Structures are given as C-alpha cells and as structure tokens.
Amino acid sequence: MGRWRPPSRKGSPYITREGADALQAELSHLWKVERPEVTNVVHEAAKNGDRSENGDYIYGKRRLREIDRRVRFLSKRLDELTIVDRAPAERDKVFFGAWVTIEDEDGEEQRFRIVGPDEFNVADSKLSMDSPLAKAMLGKKLDDEVILRKPEGEEVFYIVAIDYE
C-alpha cells in the first residue's frame, strides 16, 4: 500500500476579515518567531555531535518540517482566498458572514455565524459555509423553515434573527 492519497476537496474560497487577519497572524508568528527559535535549537543540538540519538535535533527537525508545511499551506491559501468584509445589500436574507439565530421545534435557540471553511469553530459558534446546516440556511429569510437532512432523519429549524455585525 502506497502513501498516495487523493487530493482533499478544497473548501470555498471565502473568508471574513477577522479570519484572514488570524491566518496572517499565524503565518507571521510561525515564520518570524517560532521558526527562528526551533532553528536555533536544532543548530545548538547539531553542534553536540551524534545526531542519531540527539532528541533535540530529531524533534527539532520534525518541528521545522511541520512549520514549513504549515507556512507553505497558509501562503498559498491566503493568495487564493477572497476576503468578504462588507454586508450584502439584502440584509433580510442569510448570506456569508451573517449571524443567524435558529430555533428548533423544542424552542431552543442557537446562534451561528456563517464563515469560510478556514475559520470555522463550532465552539465559537462559527459554522462553515460548506456545512450542511449552513448550506440549508443560505438564501433563507426571517421566519423561513430550514430542513437539515441527516441519516437519522430530518431536523427542522426556524430562522428567528439575522444580523450582520
């Protein structure tokens, strides 16, 4: 069995201004702070002689590869992304960047922001626009019904608020 894997499907090329700033900050931190520190550790470890049993050298080189891989990815990805930093003309519809409050049939409310796949974080209530729930919400208006199809069955939500902060 080889190491080849099919290329992963790329997410949508949109990102909010905050998400782009966070990715740029991560890239800057990796390149200007973390990489020089790790390079210095590897350099000092290499001066100690036998590299085959030198943990600082082995793990430092591994960390350098991880940093370089992430820097390459972020550099390419930031070039591909389109920053969406203005609200749409129709503020009564759900579009990218919207804060949407939905209510389920039991009356429980949840609030999500629809963001790009590079910045989603369900713990922070940020939902990727490529997720099934966000896809079901996009284009809907206030009080519209959102049907989420899952393997266990359908789940119905109602849009109770749309906000663009």
Number of C-alpha atoms within 10 A of each C-alpha: 3 4 4 6 6 5 6 6 6 7 12 16 15 21 26 21 14 13 18 20 13 13 17 15 12 15 20 13 13 18 16 11 11 14 19 13 15 20 16 12 16 21 15 13 18 15 10 10 10 10 13 8 9 15 12 17 23 15 14 21 17 13 17 19 13 12 18 15 11 16 19 12 12 16 13 11 14 17 9 12 16 16 17 17 12 12 14 15 7 9 13 15 20 24 25 24 26 21 21 24 18 24 19 15 10 7 10 9 14 14 18 20 25 29 27 27 20 19 19 20 14 11 7 10 16 19 24 25 25 16 13 14 17 22 16 17 24 17 13 18 20 16 14 15 18 22 15 16 13 9 5 6 7 10 12 13 25 21 22 17 18 23 15 16 8
